[in-house]
Amino acid sequence: MTEHQLREQECRIARYRRLEREVTDPLAACLLHDIVEELEAELRKDRPEWNGPRN
């Protein structure tokens, strides 16, 4: 992945994390959590030093 694609992936993760916190449906929250985990795994594969979202 290019640096631009990696930053886009980080933004995608942040967006899904935000949605995960906001939803009230437990199934939706679970599905969003799974999406976040998959995106983070993909990001760690391409950027091993990545430790999570920047705050």
PDB file with one MODEL, atoms N, CA, C and O in Angstrom:
MODEL        1
ATOM      1  N   MET A   1       0.840  -1.179   0.000  1.00  0.00           N
ATOM      2  CA  MET A   1       0.000   0.000   0.000  1.00  0.00           C
ATOM      3  C   MET A   1       0.888   1.246   0.000  1.00  0.00           C
ATOM      4  O   MET A   1       1.965   1.271   0.595  1.00  0.00           O
ATOM      5  N   THR A   2       0.403   2.258  -0.676  1.00  0.00           N
ATOM      6  CA  THR A   2       1.126   3.527  -0.660  1.00  0.00           C
ATOM      7  C   THR A   2       0.818   4.257   0.651  1.00  0.00           C
ATOM      8  O   THR A   2      -0.108   3.895   1.377  1.00  0.00           O
ATOM      9  N   GLU A   3       1.607   5.284   0.932  1.00  0.00           N
ATOM     10  CA  GLU A   3       1.389   6.064   2.151  1.00  0.00           C
ATOM     11  C   GLU A   3      -0.022   6.669   2.155  1.00  0.00           C
ATOM     12  O   GLU A   3      -0.683   6.704   3.193  1.00  0.00           O
ATOM     13  N   HIS A   4      -0.466   7.134   1.012  1.00  0.00           N
ATOM     14  CA  HIS A   4      -1.816   7.708   0.897  1.00  0.00           C
ATOM     15  C   HIS A   4      -2.878   6.651   1.217  1.00  0.00           C
ATOM     16  O   HIS A   4      -3.835   6.935   1.938  1.00  0.00           O
ATOM     17  N   GLN A   5      -2.719   5.455   0.695  1.00  0.00           N
ATOM     18  CA  GLN A   5      -3.679   4.376   0.953  1.00  0.00           C
ATOM     19  C   GLN A   5      -3.675   3.986   2.425  1.00  0.00           C
ATOM     20  O   GLN A   5      -4.723   3.669   2.988  1.00  0.00           O
ATOM     21  N   LEU A   6      -2.496   4.008   3.051  1.00  0.00           N
ATOM     22  CA  LEU A   6      -2.414   3.683   4.473  1.00  0.00           C
ATOM     23  C   LEU A   6      -3.159   4.719   5.308  1.00  0.00           C
ATOM     24  O   LEU A   6      -3.860   4.367   6.256  1.00  0.00           O
ATOM     25  N   ARG A   7      -3.009   5.994   4.958  1.00  0.00           N
ATOM     26  CA  ARG A   7      -3.741   7.052   5.677  1.00  0.00           C
ATOM     27  C   ARG A   7      -5.243   6.907   5.463  1.00  0.00           C
ATOM     28  O   ARG A   7      -6.022   7.107   6.395  1.00  0.00           O
ATOM     29  N   GLU A   8      -5.657   6.561   4.246  1.00  0.00           N
ATOM     30  CA  GLU A   8      -7.082   6.339   3.985  1.00  0.00           C
ATOM     31  C   GLU A   8      -7.615   5.182   4.824  1.00  0.00           C
ATOM     32  O   GLU A   8      -8.731   5.243   5.340  1.00  0.00           O
ATOM     33  N   GLN A   9      -6.820   4.141   4.957  1.00  0.00           N
ATOM     34  CA  GLN A   9      -7.213   2.978   5.769  1.00  0.00           C
ATOM     35  C   GLN A   9      -7.379   3.397   7.232  1.00  0.00           C
ATOM     36  O   GLN A   9      -8.325   2.969   7.893  1.00  0.00           O
ATOM     37  N   GLU A  10      -6.470   4.227   7.737  1.00  0.00           N
ATOM     38  CA  GLU A  10      -6.590   4.716   9.106  1.00  0.00           C
ATOM     39  C   GLU A  10      -7.870   5.530   9.284  1.00  0.00           C
ATOM     40  O   GLU A  10      -8.540   5.420  10.310  1.00  0.00           O
ATOM     41  N   CYS A  11      -8.206   6.339   8.295  1.00  0.00           N
ATOM     42  CA  CYS A  11      -9.450   7.133   8.350  1.00  0.00           C
ATOM     43  C   CYS A  11     -10.669   6.221   8.338  1.00  0.00           C
ATOM     44  O   CYS A  11     -11.631   6.453   9.071  1.00  0.00           O
ATOM     45  N   ARG A  12     -10.630   5.194   7.511  1.00  0.00           N
ATOM     46  CA  ARG A  12     -11.731   4.225   7.452  1.00  0.00           C
ATOM     47  C   ARG A  12     -11.926   3.559   8.817  1.00  0.00           C
ATOM     48  O   ARG A  12     -13.052   3.402   9.287  1.00  0.00           O
ATOM     49  N   ILE A  13     -10.816   3.172   9.441  1.00  0.00           N
ATOM     50  CA  ILE A  13     -10.885   2.535  10.762  1.00  0.00           C
ATOM     51  C   ILE A  13     -11.510   3.487  11.765  1.00  0.00           C
ATOM     52  O   ILE A  13     -12.386   3.091  12.533  1.00  0.00           O
ATOM     53  N   ALA A  14     -11.070   4.736  11.765  1.00  0.00           N
ATOM     54  CA  ALA A  14     -11.613   5.721  12.705  1.00  0.00           C
ATOM     55  C   ALA A  14     -13.115   5.908  12.483  1.00  0.00           C
ATOM     56  O   ALA A  14     -13.877   6.016  13.444  1.00  0.00           O
ATOM     57  N   ARG A  15     -13.536   5.948  11.222  1.00  0.00           N
ATOM     58  CA  ARG A  15     -14.955   6.127  10.899  1.00  0.00           C
ATOM     59  C   ARG A  15     -15.784   4.948  11.424  1.00  0.00           C
ATOM     60  O   ARG A  15     -16.846   5.148  12.014  1.00  0.00           O
ATOM     61  N   TYR A  16     -15.298   3.723  11.208  1.00  0.00           N
ATOM     62  CA  TYR A  16     -16.037   2.554  11.695  1.00  0.00           C
ATOM     63  C   TYR A  16     -16.029   2.475  13.217  1.00  0.00           C
ATOM     64  O   TYR A  16     -17.011   2.037  13.815  1.00  0.00           O
ATOM     65  N   ARG A  17     -14.932   2.891  13.852  1.00  0.00           N
ATOM     66  CA  ARG A  17     -14.892   2.919  15.322  1.00  0.00           C
ATOM     67  C   ARG A  17     -15.947   3.878  15.868  1.00  0.00           C
ATOM     68  O   ARG A  17     -16.638   3.576  16.842  1.00  0.00           O
ATOM     69  N   ARG A  18     -16.059   5.043  15.219  1.00  0.00           N
ATOM     70  CA  ARG A  18     -17.041   6.035  15.640  1.00  0.00           C
ATOM     71  C   ARG A  18     -18.455   5.465  15.503  1.00  0.00           C
ATOM     72  O   ARG A  18     -19.277   5.603  16.408  1.00  0.00           O
ATOM     73  N   LEU A  19     -18.728   4.826  14.370  1.00  0.00           N
ATOM     74  CA  LEU A  19     -20.037   4.211  14.171  1.00  0.00           C
ATOM     75  C   LEU A  19     -20.300   3.138  15.216  1.00  0.00           C
ATOM     76  O   LEU A  19     -21.410   3.021  15.735  1.00  0.00           O
ATOM     77  N   GLU A  20     -19.271   2.356  15.520  1.00  0.00           N
ATOM     78  CA  GLU A  20     -19.415   1.285  16.505  1.00  0.00           C
ATOM     79  C   GLU A  20     -19.834   1.845  17.866  1.00  0.00           C
ATOM     80  O   GLU A  20     -20.642   1.236  18.567  1.00  0.00           O
ATOM     81  N   ARG A  21     -19.290   2.998  18.236  1.00  0.00           N
ATOM     82  CA  ARG A  21     -19.650   3.618  19.514  1.00  0.00           C
ATOM     83  C   ARG A  21     -21.058   4.195  19.502  1.00  0.00           C
ATOM     84  O   ARG A  21     -21.710   4.268  20.544  1.00  0.00           O
ATOM     85  N   GLU A  22     -21.532   4.608  18.321  1.00  0.00           N
ATOM     86  CA  GLU A  22     -22.810   5.307  18.234  1.00  0.00           C
ATOM     87  C   GLU A  22     -24.021   4.399  18.054  1.00  0.00           C
ATOM     88  O   GLU A  22     -25.131   4.778  18.427  1.00  0.00           O
ATOM     89  N   VAL A  23     -23.831   3.213  17.492  1.00  0.00           N
ATOM     90  CA  VAL A  23     -24.989   2.362  17.216  1.00  0.00           C
ATOM     91  C   VAL A  23     -25.580   1.811  18.508  1.00  0.00           C
ATOM     92  O   VAL A  23     -24.876   1.612  19.498  1.00  0.00           O
ATOM     93  N   THR A  24     -26.876   1.570  18.476  1.00  0.00           N
ATOM     94  CA  THR A  24     -27.554   1.011  19.648  1.00  0.00           C
ATOM     95  C   THR A  24     -27.938  -0.451  19.429  1.00  0.00           C
ATOM     96  O   THR A  24     -28.278  -1.152  20.383  1.00  0.00           O
ATOM     97  N   ASP A  25     -27.886  -0.906  18.204  1.00  0.00           N
ATOM     98  CA  ASP A  25     -28.222  -2.296  17.885  1.00  0.00           C
ATOM     99  C   ASP A  25     -27.003  -3.175  18.162  1.00  0.00           C
ATOM    100  O   ASP A  25     -25.950  -2.966  17.560  1.00  0.00           O
ATOM    101  N   PRO A  26     -27.126  -4.155  19.063  1.00  0.00           N
ATOM    102  CA  PRO A  26     -25.989  -5.003  19.408  1.00  0.00           C
ATOM    103  C   PRO A  26     -25.401  -5.764  18.212  1.00  0.00           C
ATOM    104  O   PRO A  26     -24.186  -5.940  18.127  1.00  0.00           O
ATOM    105  N   LEU A  27     -26.251  -6.210  17.298  1.00  0.00           N
ATOM    106  CA  LEU A  27     -25.750  -6.926  16.124  1.00  0.00           C
ATOM    107  C   LEU A  27     -24.921  -5.992  15.245  1.00  0.00           C
ATOM    108  O   LEU A  27     -23.851  -6.369  14.768  1.00  0.00           O
ATOM    109  N   ALA A  28     -25.413  -4.788  15.035  1.00  0.00           N
ATOM    110  CA  ALA A  28     -24.676  -3.808  14.228  1.00  0.00           C
ATOM    111  C   ALA A  28     -23.336  -3.492  14.878  1.00  0.00           C
ATOM    112  O   ALA A  28     -22.321  -3.401  14.187  1.00  0.00           O
ATOM    113  N   ALA A  29     -23.321  -3.325  16.193  1.00  0.00           N
ATOM    114  CA  ALA A  29     -22.071  -3.040  16.903  1.00  0.00           C
ATOM    115  C   ALA A  29     -21.080  -4.189  16.736  1.00  0.00           C
ATOM    116  O   ALA A  29     -19.886  -3.962  16.541  1.00  0.00           O
ATOM    117  N   CYS A  30     -21.571  -5.400  16.812  1.00  0.00           N
ATOM    118  CA  CYS A  30     -20.714  -6.583  16.647  1.00  0.00           C
ATOM    119  C   CYS A  30     -20.132  -6.637  15.236  1.00  0.00           C
ATOM    120  O   CYS A  30     -18.942  -6.893  15.053  1.00  0.00           O
ATOM    121  N   LEU A  31     -20.979  -6.396  14.251  1.00  0.00           N
ATOM    122  CA  LEU A  31     -20.510  -6.421  12.869  1.00  0.00           C
ATOM    123  C   LEU A  31     -19.486  -5.316  12.608  1.00  0.00           C
ATOM    124  O   LEU A  31     -18.479  -5.550  11.940  1.00  0.00           O
ATOM    125  N   LEU A  32     -19.736  -4.133  13.125  1.00  0.00           N
ATOM    126  CA  LEU A  32     -18.787  -3.033  12.967  1.00  0.00           C
ATOM    127  C   LEU A  32     -17.467  -3.353  13.657  1.00  0.00           C
ATOM    128  O   LEU A  32     -16.398  -3.031  13.140  1.00  0.00           O
ATOM    129  N   HIS A  33     -17.542  -3.982  14.819  1.00  0.00           N
ATOM    130  CA  HIS A  33     -16.322  -4.378  15.534  1.00  0.00           C
ATOM    131  C   HIS A  33     -15.510  -5.355  14.686  1.00  0.00           C
ATOM    132  O   HIS A  33     -14.287  -5.241  14.607  1.00  0.00           O
ATOM    133  N   ASP A  34     -16.178  -6.306  14.057  1.00  0.00           N
ATOM    134  CA  ASP A  34     -15.490  -7.262  13.183  1.00  0.00           C
ATOM    135  C   ASP A  34     -14.829  -6.559  12.005  1.00  0.00           C
ATOM    136  O   ASP A  34     -13.712  -6.901  11.617  1.00  0.00           O
ATOM    137  N   ILE A  35     -15.522  -5.577  11.438  1.00  0.00           N
ATOM    138  CA  ILE A  35     -14.960  -4.817  10.316  1.00  0.00           C
ATOM    139  C   ILE A  35     -13.697  -4.090  10.766  1.00  0.00           C
ATOM    140  O   ILE A  35     -12.682  -4.111  10.070  1.00  0.00           O
ATOM    141  N   VAL A  36     -13.762  -3.444  11.938  1.00  0.00           N
ATOM    142  CA  VAL A  36     -12.606  -2.717  12.463  1.00  0.00           C
ATOM    143  C   VAL A  36     -11.431  -3.672  12.659  1.00  0.00           C
ATOM    144  O   VAL A  36     -10.301  -3.349  12.292  1.00  0.00           O
ATOM    145  N   GLU A  37     -11.689  -4.837  13.230  1.00  0.00           N
ATOM    146  CA  GLU A  37     -10.606  -5.803  13.452  1.00  0.00           C
ATOM    147  C   GLU A  37      -9.972  -6.240  12.134  1.00  0.00           C
ATOM    148  O   GLU A  37      -8.751  -6.364  12.050  1.00  0.00           O
ATOM    149  N   GLU A  38     -10.780  -6.473  11.113  1.00  0.00           N
ATOM    150  CA  GLU A  38     -10.240  -6.887   9.813  1.00  0.00           C
ATOM    151  C   GLU A  38      -9.415  -5.766   9.174  1.00  0.00           C
ATOM    152  O   GLU A  38      -8.342  -6.020   8.627  1.00  0.00           O
ATOM    153  N   LEU A  39      -9.909  -4.542   9.240  1.00  0.00           N
ATOM    154  CA  LEU A  39      -9.172  -3.414   8.675  1.00  0.00           C
ATOM    155  C   LEU A  39      -7.852  -3.191   9.411  1.00  0.00           C
ATOM    156  O   LEU A  39      -6.830  -2.900   8.790  1.00  0.00           O
ATOM    157  N   GLU A  40      -7.880  -3.327  10.738  1.00  0.00           N
ATOM    158  CA  GLU A  40      -6.655  -3.162  11.518  1.00  0.00           C
ATOM    159  C   GLU A  40      -5.648  -4.260  11.202  1.00  0.00           C
ATOM    160  O   GLU A  40      -4.449  -3.993  11.119  1.00  0.00           O
ATOM    161  N   ALA A  41      -6.117  -5.484  11.027  1.00  0.00           N
ATOM    162  CA  ALA A  41      -5.224  -6.588  10.684  1.00  0.00           C
ATOM    163  C   ALA A  41      -4.561  -6.338   9.331  1.00  0.00           C
ATOM    164  O   ALA A  41      -3.369  -6.591   9.159  1.00  0.00           O
ATOM    165  N   GLU A  42      -5.333  -5.848   8.387  1.00  0.00           N
ATOM    166  CA  GLU A  42      -4.793  -5.539   7.065  1.00  0.00           C
ATOM    167  C   GLU A  42      -3.760  -4.416   7.156  1.00  0.00           C
ATOM    168  O   GLU A  42      -2.722  -4.457   6.497  1.00  0.00           O
ATOM    169  N   LEU A  43      -4.058  -3.422   7.975  1.00  0.00           N
ATOM    170  CA  LEU A  43      -3.136  -2.301   8.141  1.00  0.00           C
ATOM    171  C   LEU A  43      -1.844  -2.754   8.824  1.00  0.00           C
ATOM    172  O   LEU A  43      -0.755  -2.337   8.428  1.00  0.00           O
ATOM    173  N   ARG A  44      -1.959  -3.599   9.843  1.00  0.00           N
ATOM    174  CA  ARG A  44      -0.757  -4.112  10.529  1.00  0.00           C
ATOM    175  C   ARG A  44       0.112  -4.942   9.586  1.00  0.00           C
ATOM    176  O   ARG A  44       1.337  -4.953   9.704  1.00  0.00           O
ATOM    177  N   LYS A  45      -0.534  -5.632   8.657  1.00  0.00           N
ATOM    178  CA  LYS A  45       0.211  -6.427   7.681  1.00  0.00           C
ATOM    179  C   LYS A  45       1.073  -5.519   6.802  1.00  0.00           C
ATOM    180  O   LYS A  45       2.219  -5.843   6.492  1.00  0.00           O
ATOM    181  N   ASP A  46       0.507  -4.385   6.409  1.00  0.00           N
ATOM    182  CA  ASP A  46       1.217  -3.463   5.526  1.00  0.00           C
ATOM    183  C   ASP A  46       2.083  -2.469   6.279  1.00  0.00           C
ATOM    184  O   ASP A  46       3.010  -1.896   5.706  1.00  0.00           O
ATOM    185  N   ARG A  47       1.792  -2.260   7.554  1.00  0.00           N
ATOM    186  CA  ARG A  47       2.553  -1.315   8.367  1.00  0.00           C
ATOM    187  C   ARG A  47       2.721  -1.937   9.754  1.00  0.00           C
ATOM    188  O   ARG A  47       1.976  -1.597  10.673  1.00  0.00           O
ATOM    189  N   PRO A  48       3.691  -2.845   9.917  1.00  0.00           N
ATOM    190  CA  PRO A  48       3.845  -3.590  11.178  1.00  0.00           C
ATOM    191  C   PRO A  48       4.018  -2.713  12.418  1.00  0.00           C
ATOM    192  O   PRO A  48       3.665  -3.133  13.520  1.00  0.00           O
ATOM    193  N   GLU A  49       4.552  -1.513  12.257  1.00  0.00           N
ATOM    194  CA  GLU A  49       4.772  -0.656  13.422  1.00  0.00           C
ATOM    195  C   GLU A  49       3.504   0.053  13.884  1.00  0.00           C
ATOM    196  O   GLU A  49       3.512   0.732  14.911  1.00  0.00           O
ATOM    197  N   TRP A  50       2.393  -0.103  13.117  1.00  0.00           N
ATOM    198  CA  TRP A  50       1.145   0.566  13.474  1.00  0.00           C
ATOM    199  C   TRP A  50       0.584  -0.034  14.757  1.00  0.00           C
ATOM    200  O   TRP A  50       0.427  -1.251  14.865  1.00  0.00           O
ATOM    201  N   ASN A  51       0.283   0.821  15.723  1.00  0.00           N
ATOM    202  CA  ASN A  51      -0.204   0.353  17.031  1.00  0.00           C
ATOM    203  C   ASN A  51      -1.620   0.755  17.342  1.00  0.00           C
ATOM    204  O   ASN A  51      -2.106   0.463  18.434  1.00  0.00           O
ATOM    205  N   GLY A  52      -2.293   1.401  16.444  1.00  0.00           N
ATOM    206  CA  GLY A  52      -3.665   1.808  16.682  1.00  0.00           C
ATOM    207  C   GLY A  52      -3.895   3.239  16.262  1.00  0.00           C
ATOM    208  O   GLY A  52      -3.014   3.887  15.699  1.00  0.00           O
ATOM    209  N   PRO A  53      -5.096   3.728  16.544  1.00  0.00           N
ATOM    210  CA  PRO A  53      -5.431   5.087  16.095  1.00  0.00           C
ATOM    211  C   PRO A  53      -4.613   6.134  16.829  1.00  0.00           C
ATOM    212  O   PRO A  53      -4.239   5.965  17.990  1.00  0.00           O
ATOM    213  N   ARG A  54      -4.348   7.218  16.119  1.00  0.00           N
ATOM    214  CA  ARG A  54      -3.644   8.348  16.732  1.00  0.00           C
ATOM    215  C   ARG A  54      -4.653   9.202  17.449  1.00  0.00           C
ATOM    216  O   ARG A  54      -5.697   9.533  16.888  1.00  0.00           O
ATOM    217  N   ASN A  55      -4.360   9.567  18.684  1.00  0.00           N
ATOM    218  CA  ASN A  55      -5.270  10.433  19.454  1.00  0.00           C
ATOM    219  C   ASN A  55      -4.638  11.760  19.722  1.00  0.00           C
ATOM    220  O   ASN A  55      -5.251  12.620  20.356  1.00  0.00           O
TER     221      ASN A  55
ENDMDL
END
